[in-house]
Amino acid sequence: MDVAVVIVSYDSLRDLTPCLEALARSTHARFSVVICENAGPEAYGRLTSAVPDRLARGQPVATRLAAGNLGFAGGVNLGIDAC
């Protein structure tokens, strides 16, 4: 993978769907996606139930549960650690 796209979420599944759809349409195909959920286990469960493991062209999508609300920077750091 050439690029890792880190997305920080706070129970924002509604916004993630169009974001992932846009990434799937990207002309750059060599990337992976990491979504860090800051809103706790319930939000993480909804996230993992709704988000695919791979985008339409095969790019992997990983999810990570933060140990609490780490904020944006903390979520980005958690995502970078997952790469």
C-alpha positions in Angstrom: 0.0 0.0 0.0 1.3 3.4 -0.9 -1.2 5.5 1.2 -3.1 4.9 4.4 -6.3 6.9 4.9 -7.1 7.3 8.6 -10.6 8.4 9.5 -11.5 9.4 13.0 -15.1 8.7 13.9 -17.3 9.6 16.8 -20.5 7.6 16.2 -20.5 9.1 12.7 -21.6 6.1 10.6 -23.9 8.3 8.6 -21.0 10.3 7.4 -18.7 7.3 6.8 -20.8 5.7 4.1 -20.4 8.6 1.6 -16.8 9.0 2.6 -16.0 5.3 1.8 -18.0 5.5 -1.4 -15.9 8.5 -2.5 -12.7 6.6 -1.6 -13.9 3.7 -3.7 -14.2 6.0 -6.7 -10.7 7.4 -6.3 -8.4 7.2 -9.3 -5.5 6.2 -6.9 -6.1 2.5 -6.1 -3.1 1.7 -3.9 -4.3 2.6 -0.4 -5.8 1.2 2.7 -8.4 2.6 5.1 -8.3 2.6 8.9 -11.3 3.9 10.8 -10.8 4.8 14.5 -14.0 4.9 16.6 -13.8 7.2 19.6 -17.4 6.8 20.8 -17.1 3.5 22.7 -18.1 -0.1 22.2 -21.7 0.4 21.1 -20.7 2.7 18.3 -17.9 0.4 17.4 -20.3 -2.5 17.1 -22.5 -0.5 14.8 -19.5 0.5 12.8 -18.1 -3.0 12.3 -21.6 -4.3 11.4 -22.0 -1.7 8.6 -18.5 -1.1 7.2 -17.1 -3.6 4.6 -13.7 -5.3 5.1 -12.8 -4.2 1.7 -13.9 -1.5 -0.8 -15.2 -2.3 -4.2 -11.8 -2.4 -5.8 -10.2 -4.5 -3.0 -8.7 -1.9 -0.8 -8.7 -3.1 2.8 -10.7 -1.4 5.5 -9.7 -1.9 9.1 -11.5 -0.6 12.2 -10.0 0.2 15.6 -11.8 0.9 18.9 -10.2 3.7 20.9 -9.9 3.2 24.7 -12.0 6.3 25.2 -12.5 9.6 23.3 -8.9 10.3 22.2 -10.0 13.3 20.2 -9.0 13.9 16.6 -5.2 13.8 17.1 -5.4 10.7 19.3 -7.6 8.9 16.8 -5.2 9.7 14.0 -2.3 8.4 16.1 -4.2 5.2 16.8 -4.9 4.8 13.1 -1.2 5.4 12.2 -0.2 2.8 14.8 -2.5 0.3 13.1 -0.8 0.8 9.7 
